[in-house]
Amino acid sequence: MNDVLSRLRGALIVSVQADEGSPMRETGIIAAMSRAALLGGARGLRLRSPEDIRAVRALTDVPVIGLTKQAQPGSPVYITATPQEVRAVAQAGADVVAFDGTDLPRPYAVAELIAEAHACGALAMADVSTLAEARAAYAAGADIVGTTMSGYTPHSPQQLEPDFELMRALAGAGRPFIAEGRLNTPELAAQALASGAHAVVVGSAITRPDHVTRWFSQALGTATDPAS
Ligand SMILES: CC(=O)N[C@H](C=O)[C@@H](O)[C@H](O)[C@H](O)COP(=O)(O)O
C-alpha cells in the first residue's frame, strides 16, 4: 500500500471547509482550525481550494486530501470536476486529490481526473455514493474511494444518518474505503472504523460551528431563519 494511505490507516481526518457565505470562509481561519484539529489528534486533513491547501501545507506534514468546489455548466458535479482543478489542487501540495466519482452527468470522465492526479504525483480519491460507483472508480484506477456522496445523489439513500450499509457493502466486496458524511459523533466515527473503513473523515461536527449551533437551536425549538 502507498505510504500516504499507510499513514492514514485508522486515522481521524478532519475536513476543514467553510461554505460560501460562512464567516469562517477565510484562509487564516481555515489554518487556525486545522492547527486545532491537529492538536486534538487529527492525522490527516481534508481541505478545499488551492489557497487553503497551500497555507496549511506550510504548517504540517500530515497527509492532505485536497479538492475544489466549483459549479460546472450543465452538470450537477462540483467536487474537483476538471483536470485543471485536479492539477491546481495537487500543485498546491495535496497528497491526495478528491473528486466526484459518481454517475452524475459530468464534464470529464473519472479516468481523466485520475490520470491527471497521477501525472501530478498525487493519489486519486473518488467520492462516491454507491458500491457500483466505487467499483467503476477502482476499475478506472482510483487509489481509494470515499462514501462522501451518499445522500447527495438522487440514486443513493436520502438519510440523516451515515450510510453504514454502503460501508458494509464496500467492506464485504473487499474495496478499501474512507468513511465520510454525517459522522457527527465520536461513537459514529468509531462505528465507521469498526465497519471496515480505512480511515474516517469528520467535517461539520468539528469545523462548522454554524451547523452545530443549528443542531442545538433546532433541538431547543429556538432556530431562527438565517435570512432574518
Ligand atoms: C457532499 C459534500 O459536498 N461533502 C463535502 C466534501 O468535501 C463537505 O462539505 C463535507 O463537509 C465533508 O464531506 C464531510 O462531511 P460532514 O461535514 O458531513 O462530516
PDBQT file of the ligand as one rigid body, heavy atoms in Angstrom, charges set to zero:
ROOT
HETATM    1  C1  LIG A 301     -21.375  16.276  -0.021  1.00  0.00    +0.000 C 
HETATM    2  C2  LIG A 301     -20.207  17.237   0.058  1.00  0.00    +0.000 C 
HETATM    3  O1  LIG A 301     -20.111  18.165  -0.708  1.00  0.00    +0.000 OA
HETATM    4  N1  LIG A 301     -19.308  16.998   1.045  1.00  0.00    +0.000 N 
HETATM    5  C3  LIG A 301     -18.169  17.857   1.227  1.00  0.00    +0.000 C 
HETATM    6  C4  LIG A 301     -16.965  17.197   0.758  1.00  0.00    +0.000 C 
HETATM    7  O2  LIG A 301     -15.847  17.574   0.861  1.00  0.00    +0.000 OA
HETATM    8  C5  LIG A 301     -18.084  18.536   2.583  1.00  0.00    +0.000 C 
HETATM    9  O3  LIG A 301     -19.000  19.621   2.547  1.00  0.00    +0.000 OA
HETATM   10  C6  LIG A 301     -18.394  17.706   3.864  1.00  0.00    +0.000 C 
HETATM   11  O4  LIG A 301     -18.280  18.567   4.960  1.00  0.00    +0.000 OA
HETATM   12  C7  LIG A 301     -17.455  16.534   4.067  1.00  0.00    +0.000 C 
HETATM   13  O5  LIG A 301     -17.761  15.528   3.129  1.00  0.00    +0.000 OA
HETATM   14  C8  LIG A 301     -17.524  15.910   5.460  1.00  0.00    +0.000 C 
HETATM   15  O6  LIG A 301     -18.812  15.512   5.767  1.00  0.00    +0.000 OA
HETATM   16  P1  LIG A 301     -19.534  16.015   7.106  1.00  0.00    +0.000 P 
HETATM   17  O7  LIG A 301     -19.453  17.519   7.128  1.00  0.00    +0.000 OA
HETATM   18  O8  LIG A 301     -20.946  15.509   6.989  1.00  0.00    +0.000 OA
HETATM   19  O9  LIG A 301     -18.796  15.398   8.277  1.00  0.00    +0.000 OA
ENDROOT
TORSDOF 0
